[in-house]
Amino acid sequence: MIFENLTAICLIVLAAVFGGFFRRLSGFGGALIMTPLLMWIFPIPFLIPIVMCSEVFGGVLLSRQWKLHSEDRFRLWFMLFCSAVFLPLGIWLGKYIPSALLKIMTSAVVLFFASYLLLQPHVRLNSSTALDGLASSLSGLLLGACGIGGPPTALYLNSTHQAFDRTRSLLSHFVSGISLFAIVAASLMGGGIGWLEYLMFAMPAYWLGLRLARWVLEAHAVSDHSLKRLCLGLLIANAAFNLVFLFIFL
């Protein structure tokens, strides 16, 4: 019985609440919170559908609030195509990477990603089709290998000149789309369907995280700049926490 594994259930609920909270604040990043935590109890192909179903659920709810800019519609479909091509390759490569190394790599990627954005580098790029394709391809590869796909695309879009609200909307829709591909690919390439039993705990917890973040935003006026720094700080704390435990217990 699934209820015998109370440790796994508690960790899923905790990870999903924080994942939903972060997704509502930033538009992406639920997987950046959930994946490093769930890697302690599940293999990558098994946890990907759990995390990605939660991300799709959040994306559907948030799509009513964050409308995709008309100029980004073609970009979104092109980016999703590129990510879908490279995602199965990432899953295949992940099977040959030792579990301990995969956990370290995942948390290190999140830590670097968040720290880089928090330092506010002056690198600014002009968006282009080539860069859209490169960033989304790397996202697909990374998602398949270690369960997180947001950093390459988020780093790229946050380095462009477009407004934060437009970037947040495009990222949210991209995360939802790539999540659907990941659910199918991971289930067919080793994840199976056993993860469905755990989804009944993850989804309500993710919804609770979304609601908590909404309550915080309604209760306190927070600027885009402060909101961005808060999200990055949460990512750094989560990644650092996981790395400390990895080096102590592995």
Secondary structure, DSSP 8 states (H G I E B T S, - for coil): -GGG-HHHHHHHHHHHHHHHHHHHHHSS-HHHHHHHHHTTTS-HHHHHHHHHHHHHHHHHHHTTTS---GGGHHHHHHHHHHHHHHHHHHHHHHTTS-HHHHHHHHHHHHHHHHHHHHT-----B---HHHHHHHHHHHHHHHHHHS--HHHHHHHHHTBSS-HHHHHHHHHHHHHHHHHHHHHHHIIIII-STTHHHHHHHHHHHHHHHHHHHHHHHHS---HHHHHHHHHHHHHHHHHHHHHHHHHH-
